[in-house]
């Protein structure tokens, strides 16, 4: 997977997971817990896929023309510092999702 695609997926994955999770029936606690764990583990895996590039000292960058008439661009960027921090927000849900099925509902 290209490094630019990993950045886009890291940005979209939590929002897509929330959107899909909102439509899971509330009486399906096991499914909700497993889905949350799957989304969190996918985020950690995507973050670690970009590690070899970042470990070599490269900067991963993706730029989109947002408002071309005004010259405004949307840029996603990940370097060595951010590359070490990105997996952390996905780690607690990864470990807590097996216990979440008891408290959801």
C-alpha positions, 0 to 999 in steps of 0.5 A, a space after each residue: 500500500 502506498 504511503 500516501 494511501 495509508 495517510 488517507 486511510 488513517 484519517 478516514 478509518 475512525 469516521 467510517 467506523 463511527 458511521 458504520 457502528 451507528 447503524 449496528 443494532 443496540 442489542 448486538 453487544 458482541 458485534 459492537 465490541 468486535 467491530 470496535 476492536 477491528 477498527 482499532 486494530 486496523 488503525 494500528 496496522 495502518 500506522 505500522 505499515 508506514 513505519 519502514 518509510 518513516 524509520 528511513 527518515 522520509 516524510 510522508 506527505 499527501 496534498 490535495 487542491 482544496 480551493 484551487 481558485 484561492 490557492 488553498 491546499 489540504 496537506 496530510 504529513 507524517 514524519 518520525 515524531 508523529 509516526 511514533 505517536 499515531 498508533 497510541 489513540 487506537 491502542 486503548 480501544 483495541 485492549 478495551 473492546 473485549 470488556 466493552 460488550 459487558 458495559 454497552 447497552 
